[in-house]
């Protein structure tokens, strides 16, 4: 492998955790973000700061895009100070945001025209697991690109799922996963709000659920925070609002209509409209408590 050098554009909760993980493993990490404090924190850990994406070193093993959505990804790749002017044939771009499959396919086509490989690599598991390298990565790319980036993928995650050779299938898998996460979270928030109305202790009720048939990882993770009135944003309400909306749109395009997904998505939209957009997505409990 070349020097263990990688550029990460977008170092928020997940991107910053990925950068921390790679730095701890001896990688040379370049970071770029619109928030200078996030960049400065990683500089203290040994990262190299970039003012704009187009300053990324061309000898990087790969360029990781870890922003919020397709619009930000387009700006990072093809904007006035985007990566496109720096990318060369044979380079690889890892696309980690949750986006529609069609957006991933469109970006992959534009990058392929430059001779650049696209690794469709959405992630799941939260910042703590990104930081210790145990998050899930859903990877879809041609075999040559996968082999080329095997070392980086293994450093990023001990749970790399090889979805297919077709960019876009990683996005499809992530939307399916996140729709279930949204359904589970809304369900957990609903039943704990109900427990309160029934006069039950929320903590004891969750103790039972965690050891019984109603258990879900996201329900336990988020509801423990909600019970403690801790809504500091790890993942904002707007993220699952976006992800579930994209999943429902993908379902509609495929001619599928399920009973739960659209309603769960609507709950996140309602929580947003209720003024909870900037809080952790555990705030759906706060929203349902007030109904």
C-alpha positions in Angstrom: 0.0 0.0 0.0 1.0 3.6 -0.5 1.7 5.6 2.5 -1.2 5.0 4.9 -2.7 8.4 4.1 -6.3 9.2 3.7 -8.4 12.4 3.4 -11.7 12.7 5.2 -14.1 15.4 4.1 -16.7 16.0 6.9 -15.5 15.2 10.4 -18.7 15.5 12.4 -19.8 12.8 14.8 -19.1 9.9 12.5 -16.3 11.4 10.3 -14.5 12.6 13.4 -14.7 9.2 15.0 -13.4 7.5 11.9 -10.5 9.9 11.8 -9.7 9.3 15.5 -9.8 5.5 14.8 -7.4 5.8 11.8 -5.0 8.1 13.7 -4.8 5.6 16.5 -3.9 2.9 14.0 -1.0 4.9 12.6 -2.7 6.4 9.5 -1.8 9.8 8.2 -5.2 11.5 8.2 -6.1 14.8 6.4 -9.4 16.4 7.6 -11.7 19.1 6.2 -14.9 20.5 7.7 -16.9 23.7 7.8 -16.6 23.7 11.6 -13.0 24.8 12.5 -13.4 23.5 16.1 -13.9 19.9 14.9 -10.8 20.2 12.7 -8.7 21.7 15.5 -9.7 18.9 17.8 -8.4 16.3 15.3 -5.3 18.4 14.7 -4.4 18.0 18.4 -4.6 14.2 17.8 -2.2 14.4 14.8 -4.4 15.1 11.8 -3.5 17.5 9.0 -6.0 20.2 8.5 -7.3 21.1 5.0 -9.0 24.5 4.4 -10.9 23.1 1.4 -11.4 19.6 -0.1 -9.2 20.4 -3.2 -6.2 20.7 -0.9 -6.2 16.9 -0.3 -2.9 15.2 -1.1 -3.0 13.2 -4.4 -1.0 10.4 -2.8 -3.9 9.5 -0.4 -5.0 5.9 -0.5 -8.6 7.2 -0.7 -10.8 10.2 -0.2 -13.7 9.6 2.2 -16.8 11.8 1.9 -18.6 11.8 5.3 -21.0 14.8 5.0 -24.8 14.8 5.6 -26.6 14.4 2.3 -26.4 14.4 -1.5 -26.3 18.2 -1.8 -23.3 18.4 0.4 -21.7 15.5 -1.4 -22.1 17.2 -4.7 -20.4 20.3 -3.4 -17.5 18.3 -1.9 -17.0 16.4 -5.1 -17.8 18.9 -7.9 -18.1 22.3 -6.3 -15.7 25.2 -6.9 -13.3 23.9 -4.3 -14.2 20.2 -4.6 -12.2 17.1 -4.9 -12.8 16.6 -8.7 -9.9 18.9 -9.6 -7.6 16.9 -7.4 -8.7 13.4 -8.3 -6.8 11.3 -10.8 -7.5 8.1 -12.7 -7.1 5.2 -10.3 -8.1 7.2 -7.2 -11.0 5.9 -5.0 -13.7 7.9 -3.3 -15.7 6.3 -0.4 -19.2 7.7 -0.2 -20.4 7.3 3.4 -23.5 9.6 3.6 -27.0 8.2 3.6 -28.3 9.1 0.1 -30.8 7.8 -2.4 -29.5 5.0 -4.6 -30.0 7.2 -7.6 -27.8 9.9 -6.2 -25.0 7.4 -5.5 -25.3 6.0 -9.0 -25.1 9.5 -10.5 -22.0 10.4 -8.5 -20.4 7.1 -9.5 -21.1 7.7 -13.2 -19.5 11.2 -13.0 -16.5 9.9 -11.1 -16.1 6.9 -13.5 -15.8 9.5 -16.4 -12.7 10.7 -14.6 -11.3 7.2 -14.2 -12.1 7.3 -10.4 -13.5 4.4 -8.5 -16.6 4.8 -6.3 -16.9 2.8 -3.1 -20.5 3.0 -2.0 -19.9 2.6 1.8 -22.7 3.9 4.1 -22.1 3.1 7.7 -24.1 2.3 10.8 -23.5 2.0 14.5 -22.9 5.4 15.9 -19.8 7.4 16.9 -18.6 5.1 19.6 -18.4 2.2 17.3 -16.9 4.3 14.5 -14.2 5.3 17.0 -13.3 1.8 18.0 -13.6 0.3 14.5 -16.6 -1.9 15.2 -19.3 0.0 13.1 -21.0 -1.6 10.2 -19.9 -0.7 6.6 -22.2 -1.7 3.7 -19.9 -1.8 0.7 -20.9 -1.9 -2.9 -18.3 -1.5 -5.6 -16.5 -3.4 -8.4 -14.1 -6.1 -7.2 -10.9 -4.2 -8.2 -11.9 -1.2 -6.1 -12.8 -3.4 -3.2 -9.4 -5.2 -3.3 -7.6 -1.8 -3.7 -9.2 -0.5 -0.5 -9.3 -3.7 1.6 -6.7 -2.4 4.0 -8.6 0.9 4.6 -11.9 -0.9 4.9 -10.6 -3.3 7.5 -9.1 -0.4 9.5 -12.4 1.4 9.5 -14.5 -1.5 10.4 -14.4 -5.1 11.7 -17.9 -5.5 10.3 -17.5 -4.9 6.5 -20.5 -6.3 4.6 -19.8 -6.9 0.9 -23.2 -6.1 -0.6 -22.6 -6.3 -4.4 -20.5 -5.0 -7.2 -23.0 -2.2 -8.0 -22.7 1.3 -6.4 -26.1 2.2 -5.1 -26.7 -1.2 -3.5 -24.9 0.0 -0.3 -27.3 2.9 -0.2 -30.3 0.6 -0.7 -29.1 -1.6 2.2 -28.6 1.4 4.4 -32.1 2.8 3.7 -33.6 -0.6 4.6 -31.6 -0.7 7.8 -32.4 2.8 8.8 -36.1 2.5 8.1 -36.2 -0.4 10.6 -34.1 1.7 13.0 -36.7 4.4 12.7 -39.6 2.1 13.2 -37.9 0.5 16.2 -37.1 3.9 17.7 -40.6 5.3 17.3 -42.0 2.0 18.7 -39.8 2.2 21.8 -40.6 5.8 22.4 -44.3 5.1 22.0 -44.4 2.3 24.5 -42.4 4.1 27.1 -44.6 7.2 26.8 -47.5 4.8 27.2 -45.8 3.2 30.3 -45.7 6.7 31.9 -49.4 7.3 31.2 -50.1 3.9 32.9 -48.2 5.0 36.0 -45.2 2.7 35.4 -41.6 3.6 36.1 -39.9 4.1 32.7 -36.5 2.8 33.8 -37.9 -0.4 35.3 -40.1 -0.9 32.2 -37.1 -0.6 29.9 -35.2 -3.1 32.2 -38.0 -5.6 31.4 -38.0 -4.8 27.6 -34.3 -5.2 27.3 -34.5 -8.7 28.6 -37.7 -9.6 26.8 -39.2 -9.9 23.3 -39.6 -6.1 22.8 -35.8 -5.4 22.9 -34.0 -3.4 20.2 -30.6 -1.9 20.2 -31.7 1.5 19.2 -34.6 1.5 21.6 -32.3 0.7 24.5 -29.6 3.2 23.4 -32.0 6.1 22.8 -34.5 5.5 25.6 -31.8 5.3 28.3 -30.8 8.8 27.3 -34.4 10.0 27.0 -35.2 8.7 30.5 -32.2 10.7 31.8 -33.5 13.8 29.9 -30.3 13.7 27.9 -31.1 15.1 24.4 -27.6 16.3 23.5 -27.4 15.5 19.8 -25.4 12.5 18.8 -27.7 12.0 15.8 -30.1 14.8 15.2 -33.8 14.2 14.7 -33.4 15.5 11.1 -31.1 12.6 10.2 -33.6 9.8 10.7 -36.2 12.1 9.3 -34.2 12.3 6.1 -33.2 8.6 6.1 -36.7 7.3 6.6 -38.1 9.7 4.0 -35.6 8.4 1.5 -36.4 4.8 2.4 -40.1 5.4 1.9 -39.4 7.1 -1.4 -37.3 4.1 -2.5 -40.2 1.8 -1.4 -42.7 3.8 -3.4 -40.4 3.7 -6.5 -40.2 -0.1 -6.2 -44.0 -0.4 -5.9 -44.0 -1.4 -2.3 -46.2 0.0 0.4 -45.7 -1.2 4.0 -47.8 -0.5 7.0 -45.2 1.1 9.3 -42.4 2.8 7.5 -44.3 5.9 6.2 -45.9 6.4 9.7 -42.6 6.2 11.5 -41.2 8.7 9.0 -44.1 11.0 9.6 -43.3 11.0 13.4 -39.8 12.3 12.8 -41.2 15.0 10.5 -43.7 15.9 13.2 -41.0 16.0 15.9 -39.1 18.4 13.6 -42.1 20.6 13.2 -42.6 20.6 17.0 -39.2 22.3 17.4 -37.1 19.3 18.3 -35.0 19.2 15.1 -31.7 20.1 16.8 -32.0 17.5 19.5 -30.9 13.9 19.6 -33.3 11.6 17.8 -34.2 10.2 21.2 -36.4 13.3 21.4 -39.2 11.4 19.6 -39.9 10.2 23.2 -40.2 13.8 24.3 -42.5 14.5 21.4 -44.8 11.5 22.0 -44.9 12.2 25.8 -46.6 15.5 25.0 -49.3 14.0 22.7 
